[in-house]
Amino acid sequence: MDRTTPETDWVSRLADEVIAEAELRAPGKPVVCASGLSPSGPIHLGNLREVMVPHLVADEIKRRGVECVHLLSWDDYDRFRKVPAGVDGVDASWSEHIGKPLTSVPAPAGSPYGSWAEHFKAPMLAALAEMGIEVRAISQTEQYTSGVYREQILFAMRERRRIDAVLERYRTKAKAAAAKPSQQQAVDEAELAAAEGSGAAAEDDGSAGSGAYYPYKPYCTVCERDMTTVTAYDDDTTELTYRCEACGHGETVKLAEFDHGKLVWKVDWPMRWAYEGVVFEPSGVDHHSPGSSWVVGGQLVSEIFGGKQPIGPMYAFVGISGMAKMSSSKGGVPIAADALEIMEAPLLRWLYARRKPNQSFKIAFDGEIQRTYDEWDALARKVADGAAQPADAAAYRRAIGTAAGELPGTPRRLPYRMLASVVDITTGDDEQTLRILSELDPEHPVRDLDETRPRLDRAARWVATQMPAEARTQVRAEPDAELLGSLEEEQRESLRLLRDGLADHWSLDGLTTLVYGVPKVRAGLAPDAKPTPELKVAQRSFFALLYRLLIGKETGPRLPTLLLAVGADRVRTLLGG
């Protein structure tokens, strides 16, 4: 097989394994990778890993010329379990819909979408498109209500005793594990809370606790809730009798013709593995505890449905570093669309590509985003120079594009932290922003702000929504006469050297040399001398003075950027010139 990439990283290794397994299972057929999401609320950045891991593997398989499909199952036929907190347009009245399919629950007030499920699907689908993630979406509502799984449902009902026997083995194990908790069995509460917030499928196996076992749960045809109990089933006629605890309705239907219910989750998932021929599907920590759906599903798919469990690494938690402001409409949980407002799609892809699935990581919404962008730009330079480590180069390549081609990028990739500083200082004024950016590098000036987009827009959005108010920069309107009058001769001379050097150093690199060089010259050293510990102290003292005179604080944006933003004439005035 022709390998198009020499790098060996976690994606390549998984792709090797998946391709080999697919050849054993179904030679000559497309490789099937899968993800599953439940749109029961905001689909947060932890859930994005459910899609990113199989996307990266599927994309690597496609890059090698092997036909591959990435299925995204929308578990929109799941029950509405609870009313999530903090979702705009939703109040306690939505509790009357608990137990209904997500596609039968009304969308939040003011939403343009026809159902709860569609409302929460839409921003995720838009984010996937922006990130270049191609999937074949499957609505489980459509699958079940159109009768696609009818034969699988009838089969599961016929085999219900065998299914129950497998489940019982794990019910016993789960009880034993619960009686003896250990560090290995404990799952971080924050991770469980994140899984719960995503609407991840409940660990339901259909056990009623007493009486006959049935792996099928009808939705009541009167009130649409799943608070039903199957009381009788005839294998020959497929007549099924149920009663609804919510509204009291009861009826007998022919399951061979009835499409208003679904298999319980622990049976549904392995059924789909076999039906769709899934070779690769990862899952989160919430599905890997003793007796959980992943563990039990592996037995059910092989013992009952005649299939094989997918290759499926467990993926770890994705955390968030800082959220100064999050829209209440998101329920306080950032989703992919929120991240894409403040960072470019390739950067967000890279955060998932560079970490193995079992490694947790954080996505920065606070000031750490600037450090993240610095790392990203440094990697880009190493890749361009051929100096990047193979795995790092592979992660970069997977971030900037897919098998279908490169993602749109920013033509002039100026440092994110500098763009954020400029937007902050100019309060987003395009004319002033262009003036500053055009002076950064006089030999290669920025002539149009479009050269710096979309990165400039992402930085502007970060300043507007995430930058703390106390960190905002306000340039003085008038010189601080009191401070200027109290300066010692050494400080006055340092300010004079800076003012006199502005004209000859008016660029980003030039001003960097100037502000670091003034304390060196005052110490009798050459401007390019290596700093000593004593010199570093003098530099810090000088920088603090400049900040106080320019913005009335001890610290602020990087001084060369700040000087460019303020402008030479105003700098001279504020520094006592």
Phi and psi in degrees as a GROMACS rama.xvg file:
@    title "Ramachandran Plot"
@    xaxis  label "Phi"
@    yaxis  label "Psi"
@TYPE xy
-79.7801  117.562  ASP-2
-88.8852  126.439  ARG-3
-89.6263  -9.81644  THR-4
-129.52  126.816  THR-5
-79.7061  -16.5721  PRO-6
-71.2333  146.19  GLU-7
-116.016  113.5  THR-8
-135.574  -176.728  ASP-9
-62.0725  -33.2292  TRP-10
-66.8071  -46.0709  VAL-11
-61.8637  -41.0993  SER-12
-65.36  -41.8775  ARG-13
-66.6734  -38.554  LEU-14
-61.5632  -41.4042  ALA-15
-55.6694  -48.289  ASP-16
-65.0836  -42.7863  GLU-17
-67.2806  -42.8873  VAL-18
-63.0334  -43.6523  ILE-19
-62.5499  -42.9418  ALA-20
-66.4986  -39.1653  GLU-21
-63.6419  -36.9305  ALA-22
-65.4837  -33.477  GLU-23
-72.7995  -39.274  LEU-24
-79.6892  -47.874  ARG-25
-146.991  76.4526  ALA-26
-56.9412  134.566  PRO-27
84.4114  -8.265  GLY-28
-96.9947  156.527  LYS-29
-59.0495  143.217  PRO-30
-74.6461  134.054  VAL-31
-109.822  117.129  VAL-32
-108.723  151.265  CYS-33
-142.142  152.215  ALA-34
-134.464  158.436  SER-35
-139.948  130.71  GLY-36
-131.975  141.537  LEU-37
-109.02  116.157  SER-38
-83.317  52.8038  PRO-39
-88.5939  -0.0112171  SER-40
179.528  -169.082  GLY-41
-55.7833  130.034  PRO-42
-91.1225  97.4493  ILE-43
-82.3368  -179.534  HIS-44
-69.2825  -20.3102  LEU-45
-69.236  -41.0928  GLY-46
-65.9131  -26.9562  ASN-47
-59.5612  -28.3784  LEU-48
-65.7384  -28.8469  ARG-49
-59.3081  -29.4555  GLU-50
-96.4341  -39.5702  VAL-51
-65.1967  -40.1852  MET-52
-61.7986  -53.9525  VAL-53
-67.0254  -29.6426  PRO-54
-61.179  -48.1495  HIS-55
-62.9112  -40.1085  LEU-56
-68.3187  -45.8842  VAL-57
-61.6628  -39.1785  ALA-58
-66.7064  -38.6314  ASP-59
-63.7832  -39.4512  GLU-60
-63.1979  -41.3851  ILE-61
-65.2962  -38.4856  LYS-62
-59.8703  -27.4143  ARG-63
-86.6567  3.95056  ARG-64
83.223  13.9901  GLY-65
-98.0336  131.524  VAL-66
-67.1353  131.846  GLU-67
-148.996  143.418  CYS-68
-125.055  138.729  VAL-69
-109.313  107.665  HIS-70
-85.6212  135.221  LEU-71
-117.673  105.505  LEU-72
-85.7908  117.91  SER-73
-86.1335  112.351  TRP-74
-81.0682  57.13  ASP-75
-84.9343  0.758257  ASP-76
-98.9473  5.71253  TYR-77
-66.0343  158.48  ASP-78
-73.8095  148.123  ARG-79
-76.3058  108.975  PHE-80
-87.9238  -37.1058  ARG-81
-160.886  161.406  LYS-82
-86.4486  115.363  VAL-83
-69.0433  147.952  PRO-84
-80.6832  149.188  ALA-85
75.9133  15.0995  GLY-86
-92.6839  120.782  VAL-87
-61.004  137.546  ASP-88
84.6972  8.90949  GLY-89
-126.196  133.782  VAL-90
-131.685  -171.585  ASP-91
-62.2852  -19.7215  ALA-92
-64.6744  -19.628  SER-93
-68.8204  -13.6323  TRP-94
-63.1697  -21.0272  SER-95
-67.4497  -12.7628  GLU-96
-97.6198  -0.853056  HIS-97
-59.236  131.905  ILE-98
101.072  -12.7882  GLY-99
-86.2967  159.86  LYS-100
-62.7891  147.693  PRO-101
-58.8345  -28.7395  LEU-102
-78.6035  -6.94967  THR-103
-104.008  -0.69542  SER-104
-92.6406  132.768  VAL-105
-64.6125  147.715  PRO-106
-67.718  160.663  ALA-107
-53.9562  149.736  PRO-108
-55.937  134.545  ALA-109
88.3084  -6.30902  GLY-110
-73.5461  142.881  SER-111
-80.675  -2.10151  PRO-112
-96.6765  156.115  TYR-113
-82.937  -11.5451  GLY-114
-153.741  165.623  SER-115
-56.1975  -46.2551  TRP-116
-61.1688  -47.295  ALA-117
-65.0787  -34.9757  GLU-118
-60.0008  -41.8511  HIS-119
-89.3076  -18.0791  PHE-120
-70.1463  -41.5229  LYS-121
-54.6303  -51.7849  ALA-122
-65.2845  -31.1038  PRO-123
-67.6676  -43.5602  MET-124
-63.112  -39.3031  LEU-125
-64.8559  -40.0249  ALA-126
-65.8996  -41.8116  ALA-127
-60.9385  -41.0268  LEU-128
-63.405  -43.2884  ALA-129
-64.1844  -30.8509  GLU-130
-88.8299  1.83199  MET-131
74.8407  24.6239  GLY-132
-94.9056  113.411  ILE-133
-96.9529  126.283  GLU-134
-134.333  159.04  VAL-135
-103.613  102.754  ARG-136
-77.9701  138.095  ALA-137
-126.646  122.3  ILE-138
-88.4177  120.316  SER-139
-70.0074  -23.865  GLN-140
-60.8567  -47.8551  THR-141
-65.2013  -40.2253  GLU-142
-61.2949  -47.6451  GLN-143
-73.8987  -44.9339  TYR-144
-75.3506  -16.4796  THR-145
-94.6925  -1.04835  SER-146
84.5859  12.5414  GLY-147
-58.2541  -38.4626  VAL-148
-96.6191  15.3344  TYR-149
-57.0839  -46.1277  ARG-150
-64.7654  -37.1617  GLU-151
-66.9863  -37.0818  GLN-152
-66.2325  -47.1405  ILE-153
-62.2327  -39.4669  LEU-154
-63.0752  -46.4756  PHE-155
-61.5186  -37.5622  ALA-156
-67.0395  -39.1072  MET-157
-64.5271  -34.8786  ARG-158
-96.9053  18.7562  GLU-159
-60.0659  -33.343  ARG-160
-69.293  -39.8902  ARG-161
-67.246  -40.031  ARG-162
-61.6391  -45.1353  ILE-163
-62.0215  -37.0421  ASP-164
-64.7153  -40.8255  ALA-165
-65.176  -45.5911  VAL-166
-62.4876  -36.735  LEU-167
-63.8002  -36.1931  GLU-168
-57.3636  -41.2279  ARG-169
-83.4435  -26.3896  TYR-170
-61.6775  -40.4109  ARG-171
-64.6688  -44.0546  THR-172
-64.3391  -39.888  LYS-173
-64.3026  -39.7613  ALA-174
-65.5039  -39.826  LYS-175
-65.5643  -40.4645  ALA-176
-65.7228  -39.0922  ALA-177
-65.1573  -31.6469  ALA-178
-73.6672  -24.3726  ALA-179
-128.55  74.279  LYS-180
-65.5946  145.992  PRO-181
-138.925  169.295  SER-182
-61.5103  -37.1564  GLN-183
-67.059  -31.7943  GLN-184
-86.5892  -21.2632  GLN-185
-74.1257  138.391  ALA-186
-114.098  135.442  VAL-187
-51.6475  131.281  ASP-188
-61.3523  -35.0131  GLU-189
-64.76  -36.6765  ALA-190
-68.0684  -41.3904  GLU-191
-64.4386  -38.8883  LEU-192
-63.8614  -38.7927  ALA-193
-64.7351  -42.3243  ALA-194
-63.0103  -41.2652  ALA-195
-62.8534  -42.0654  GLU-196
-64.1259  -24.6253  GLY-197
-80.0967  -14.1254  SER-198
78.0377  26.4543  GLY-199
-55.6876  144.535  ALA-200
-55.1355  138.221  ALA-201
-68.0637  150.038  ALA-202
-79.8467  62.0626  GLU-203
-95.5651  129.156  ASP-204
-113.554  3.30795  ASP-205
87.0181  3.82282  GLY-206
-68.7853  129.383  SER-207
-94.4276  -5.96525  ALA-208
88.086  -26.5942  GLY-209
-158.322  159.58  SER-210
81.2787  -172.533  GLY-211
-68.4953  150.144  ALA-212
-95.8765  135.319  TYR-213
-135.207  126.178  TYR-214
-84.1644  7.06505  PRO-215
-115.812  137.902  TYR-216
-122.967  111.725  LYS-217
-75.9563  148.717  PRO-218
-91.0607  131.98  TYR-219
-59.3734  132.806  CYS-220
-75.6645  -9.1806  THR-221
-97.7859  -54.8892  VAL-222
-102.68  -6.55392  CYS-223
73.1623  1.96755  GLU-224
-84.9952  160.806  ARG-225
-100.123  20.8096  ASP-226
-82.4294  56.355  MET-227
-115.034  156.218  THR-228
-129.604  125.191  THR-229
-77.5045  125.167  VAL-230
-105.591  -18.8969  THR-231
-160.493  149.251  ALA-232
-151.343  135.904  TYR-233
-113.287  118.221  ASP-234
-63.8756  -35.5818  ASP-235
-71.8457  -48.1099  ASP-236
-92.2088  -13.5035  THR-237
61.6853  20.9342  THR-238
-73.8193  128.145  GLU-239
-123.455  131.769  LEU-240
-113.738  132.758  THR-241
-139.089  160.772  TYR-242
-129.78  149.863  ARG-243
-105.426  122.222  CYS-244
-74.6503  -21.6775  GLU-245
-76.4057  -45.9645  ALA-246
-118.369  -6.12066  CYS-247
86.1955  -1.84206  GLY-248
-69.5014  143.997  HIS-249
-142.032  147.826  GLY-250
-162.495  164.827  GLU-251
-114.231  128.949  THR-252
-127.989  162.909  VAL-253
-94.2591  113.841  LYS-254
-63.5168  -24.8986  LEU-255
-67.6021  -11.4907  ALA-256
-126.474  -7.03319  GLU-257
-94.7552  125.759  PHE-258
-126.053  46.1219  ASP-259
-128.703  50.8808  HIS-260
-173.992  -179.66  GLY-261
-150.474  161.593  LYS-262
-67.5237  146.519  LEU-263
-65.5156  154.476  VAL-264
-53.9593  -45.9877  TRP-265
-66.4131  -16.4789  LYS-266
-100.864  -34.3196  VAL-267
-60.6803  -46.5645  ASP-268
-62.5188  -52.6705  TRP-269
-65.0356  -31.6624  PRO-270
-58.0645  -44.4524  MET-271
-68.4741  -36.2802  ARG-272
-55.1036  -46.2068  TRP-273
-70.1511  -43.5969  ALA-274
-63.9758  -41.6926  TYR-275
-92.561  -9.21244  GLU-276
66.3173  40.7117  GLY-277
-69.4848  128.974  VAL-278
-101.595  -29.5015  VAL-279
-139.284  125.317  PHE-280
-157.464  113.726  GLU-281
-79.9209  171.326  PRO-282
-155.078  158.741  SER-283
-82.7142  174.318  GLY-284
-61.1778  -27.0737  VAL-285
-68.4067  -13.7554  ASP-286
-103.468  9.09631  HIS-287
-120.639  11.288  HIS-288
-75.7587  165.681  SER-289
-55.7539  130.792  PRO-290
75.3644  12.5585  GLY-291
-79.1799  175.397  SER-292
-62.9322  -35.1534  SER-293
-67.7895  -45.4746  TRP-294
-66.2509  -50.4077  VAL-295
-66.9308  -37.9772  VAL-296
-59.5994  -34.4355  GLY-297
-61.0106  -34.62  GLY-298
-77.2969  -41.8313  GLN-299
-66.2661  -39.1041  LEU-300
-65.7398  -34.8909  VAL-301
-86.8559  -41.0451  SER-302
-80.4803  -30.0619  GLU-303
-109.137  -50.1066  ILE-304
-94.4903  -0.695245  PHE-305
68.5461  25.5364  GLY-306
-117.724  -166.018  GLY-307
-128.359  145.153  LYS-308
-66.7703  140.346  GLN-309
-65.7586  158.354  PRO-310
-64.6774  126.792  ILE-311
-151.538  89.7165  GLY-312
-67.3126  148.346  PRO-313
-82.1232  132.022  MET-314
-103.617  148.523  TYR-315
-92.0654  175.914  ALA-316
-67.7314  143.814  PHE-317
-112.252  117.649  VAL-318
-100.366  176.069  GLY-319
-123.649  131.316  ILE-320
-99.5793  98.0455  SER-321
77.094  133.088  GLY-322
-143.871  88.356  MET-323
-59.6582  -42.2252  ALA-324
-143.496  127.412  LYS-325
-126.33  136.418  MET-326
-59.7026  135.993  SER-327
-65.1031  -22.1115  SER-328
-68.0083  -16.7606  SER-329
-93.602  4.79086  LYS-330
66.5243  22.4909  GLY-331
75.9561  2.97829  GLY-332
-112.119  116.832  VAL-333
-69.6512  137.046  PRO-334
-109.491  174.738  ILE-335
-58.2396  -37.9643  ALA-336
-61.7997  -35.0619  ALA-337
-64.4  -44.9553  ASP-338
-63.4127  -39.3814  ALA-339
-72.9683  -11.4224  LEU-340
-74.5308  -27.0154  GLU-341
-116.202  -3.31318  ILE-342
-145.269  153.037  MET-343
-74.2821  152.399  GLU-344
-56.0481  -44.5015  ALA-345
-58.4967  -36.6688  PRO-346
-65.3955  -44.0867  LEU-347
-63.2235  -40.9557  LEU-348
-59.6806  -41.2488  ARG-349
-63.4392  -36.547  TRP-350
-60.0286  -33.0818  LEU-351
-85.8716  -32.8635  TYR-352
-74.322  -29.803  ALA-353
-84.099  -10.8955  ARG-354
-110.852  136.574  ARG-355
-61.3184  151.775  LYS-356
-54.1622  -34.1438  PRO-357
-84.9487  5.03197  ASN-358
-99.4859  125.478  GLN-359
-79.219  156.829  SER-360
-156.613  170.36  PHE-361
-119.254  147.058  LYS-362
-106.452  126.514  ILE-363
-85.3292  125.043  ALA-364
-108.031  -11.0303  PHE-365
-96.0831  -158.828  ASP-366
-61.0532  -18.289  GLY-367
-61.8066  -18.2566  GLU-368
-61.0211  -30.0173  ILE-369
-67.6921  -40.1161  GLN-370
-66.1714  -38.7682  ARG-371
-60.2981  -44.348  THR-372
-65.4087  -36.8805  TYR-373
-60.0852  -44.0002  ASP-374
-61.585  -43.5879  GLU-375
-62.3623  -44.7775  TRP-376
-68.2514  -37.0991  ASP-377
-63.2996  -40.3878  ALA-378
-63.8933  -40.9541  LEU-379
-58.8494  -40.4814  ALA-380
-66.979  -40.7669  ARG-381
-63.8811  -41.0481  LYS-382
-63.2461  -43.6071  VAL-383
-62.8822  -33.6139  ALA-384
-87.3104  -3.87873  ASP-385
72.8389  21.4998  GLY-386
-104.485  -0.848322  ALA-387
-77.3604  148.202  ALA-388
-63.866  148.701  GLN-389
-53.727  -45.335  PRO-390
-66.1241  -37.3684  ALA-391
-66.9724  -40.8043  ASP-392
-64.5494  -37.19  ALA-393
-65.8038  -43.7297  ALA-394
-62.0684  -39.2769  ALA-395
-63.8906  -45.0927  TYR-396
-62.3502  -39.4918  ARG-397
-69.7976  -24.7219  ARG-398
-78.5217  -39.3785  ALA-399
-83.8189  -10.2171  ILE-400
-171.007  178.098  GLY-401
-128.077  -175.254  THR-402
-60.5138  -22.9144  ALA-403
-83.4885  -10.7105  ALA-404
134.78  176.288  GLY-405
-74.8397  148.192  GLU-406
-79.3275  154.445  LEU-407
-59.2365  142.455  PRO-408
-133.883  179.25  GLY-409
-87.842  123.19  THR-410
-59.6654  -44.7701  PRO-411
-113.54  99.3932  ARG-412
-88.2941  80.7965  ARG-413
-75.887  154.852  LEU-414
-56.3257  133.345  PRO-415
-59.9015  -42.5337  TYR-416
-63.5572  -35.9869  ARG-417
-69.9635  -41.924  MET-418
-61.2684  -41.6698  LEU-419
-62.7574  -41.1093  ALA-420
-63.5237  -43.2388  SER-421
-64.2823  -45.1789  VAL-422
-61.7336  -40.2851  VAL-423
-62.1125  -47.836  ASP-424
-69.598  -38.856  ILE-425
-88.963  -1.31141  THR-426
51.6977  34.6158  THR-427
81.5532  9.76943  GLY-428
-68.7661  118.027  ASP-429
-61.7903  -40.7291  ASP-430
-63.4074  -45.8957  GLU-431
-68.2075  -38.243  GLN-432
-61.4714  -44.241  THR-433
-65.7483  -39.176  LEU-434
-57.9008  -47.2028  ARG-435
-66.023  -47.5941  ILE-436
-65.5194  -30.2004  LEU-437
-72.151  -18.9581  SER-438
-96.8711  -2.89577  GLU-439
-61.5287  -46.028  LEU-440
-137.105  90.229  ASP-441
-55.5424  -27.6554  PRO-442
-76.1638  -24.5589  GLU-443
-135.908  68.3259  HIS-444
-70.5871  148.492  PRO-445
-74.172  122.431  VAL-446
-102.97  -17.1999  ARG-447
-148.333  134.473  ASP-448
-61.8975  -22.7672  LEU-449
-61.8796  -23.2361  ASP-450
-62.8855  -27.1259  GLU-451
-102.523  5.98017  THR-452
-99.7029  149.442  ARG-453
-86.6779  -1.15017  PRO-454
-59.1647  -41.3176  ARG-455
-58.3415  -43.2646  LEU-456
-65.377  -36.5396  ASP-457
-66.9929  -41.2417  ARG-458
-65.4985  -39.5159  ALA-459
-63.7401  -39.3836  ALA-460
-66.9137  -37.5695  ARG-461
-63.3495  -44.2426  TRP-462
-59.8507  -42.6813  VAL-463
-71.3075  -32.9309  ALA-464
-112.885  -22.0503  THR-465
-120.19  -22.4785  GLN-466
-71.8934  124.035  MET-467
-61.0708  145.588  PRO-468
-58.3565  -37.1559  ALA-469
-70.4988  -15.1898  GLU-470
-92.7899  -6.34424  ALA-471
-67.2552  151.356  ARG-472
-103.405  127.77  THR-473
-124.222  107.432  GLN-474
-72.1737  138.797  VAL-475
-59.726  141.086  ARG-476
-80.3341  -31.0605  ALA-477
-134.593  155.997  GLU-478
-61.4943  149.707  PRO-479
-83.9601  88.3183  ASP-480
-60.1453  -38.8895  ALA-481
-63.4295  -45.9315  GLU-482
-66.2122  -43.7744  LEU-483
-61.1293  -37.2053  LEU-484
-71.8958  -17.9515  GLY-485
-96.7563  0.859118  SER-486
-71.811  148.055  LEU-487
-82.2959  164.925  GLU-488
-59.9735  -39.0786  GLU-489
-59.8862  -42.9583  GLU-490
-67.2321  -39.5711  GLN-491
-62.6007  -40.9382  ARG-492
-67.7535  -36.9295  GLU-493
-63.819  -42.9487  SER-494
-64.5178  -37.5913  LEU-495
-63.5604  -43.1479  ARG-496
-60.0397  -40.9258  LEU-497
-65.7304  -47.2185  LEU-498
-60.4309  -43.172  ARG-499
-68.1515  -24.8275  ASP-500
-91.8657  -5.02095  GLY-501
-59.0293  -46.3911  LEU-502
-60.5189  -41.362  ALA-503
-82.5836  -7.73864  ASP-504
-124.805  24.328  HIS-505
-81.1812  72.9796  TRP-506
-157.7  169.364  SER-507
-62.0812  -48.5347  LEU-508
-66.3794  -40.9182  ASP-509
-63.7059  -44.927  GLY-510
-68.1176  -31.7823  LEU-511
-61.9137  -46.3051  THR-512
-61.5375  -40.6502  THR-513
-66.3954  -51.2439  LEU-514
-67.3767  -33.1563  VAL-515
-79.1426  -24.9175  TYR-516
-82.1423  -28.9263  GLY-517
-55.8928  -51.0347  VAL-518
-61.3462  -30.3996  PRO-519
-66.414  -46.259  LYS-520
-62.2069  -40.9901  VAL-521
-64.9207  -24.1925  ARG-522
-90.856  5.05286  ALA-523
80.3744  19.8452  GLY-524
-107.683  164.545  LEU-525
-73.1457  150.653  ALA-526
-59.172  -23.875  PRO-527
-101.446  13.9437  ASP-528
-66.2057  147.171  ALA-529
-71.3027  135.473  LYS-530
-71.3843  139.991  PRO-531
-96.1615  166.357  THR-532
-55.0865  -39.3377  PRO-533
-66.6296  -38.4647  GLU-534
-67.3698  -37.2271  LEU-535
-62.7054  -37.1081  LYS-536
-63.5086  -43.1864  VAL-537
-65.1758  -38.0621  ALA-538
-64.7865  -44.6005  GLN-539
-61.2166  -40.3316  ARG-540
-64.5344  -41.0514  SER-541
-65.6338  -43.2938  PHE-542
-62.4718  -41.7977  PHE-543
-62.1727  -38.6303  ALA-544
-63.239  -44.8659  LEU-545
-61.0163  -43.781  LEU-546
-61.1892  -43.8825  TYR-547
-62.5551  -39.2322  ARG-548
-74.5577  -30.3795  LEU-549
-90.3001  -42.3279  LEU-550
-131.617  3.80698  ILE-551
73.3981  19.6399  GLY-552
-130.728  167.384  LYS-553
-82.1755  -22.2863  GLU-554
-138.72  170.825  THR-555
177.889  -157.521  GLY-556
-61.9364  163.549  PRO-557
-56.0517  134.307  ARG-558
-57.843  -44.2447  LEU-559
-58.4729  -41.3632  PRO-560
-65.6342  -42.3019  THR-561
-62.5231  -43.716  LEU-562
-61.6686  -44.2055  LEU-563
-60.3246  -41.3391  LEU-564
-67.6023  -39.2144  ALA-565
-71.6984  -34.661  VAL-566
95.4066  144.544  GLY-567
-60.4678  -46.0994  ALA-568
-63.5558  -43.482  ASP-569
-69.3851  -35.3075  ARG-570
-59.9767  -47.2804  VAL-571
-58.7548  -42.3315  ARG-572
-64.067  -47.2171  THR-573
-69.0354  -24.2415  LEU-574
-94.0864  13.3141  LEU-575
88.8995  17.1484  GLY-576
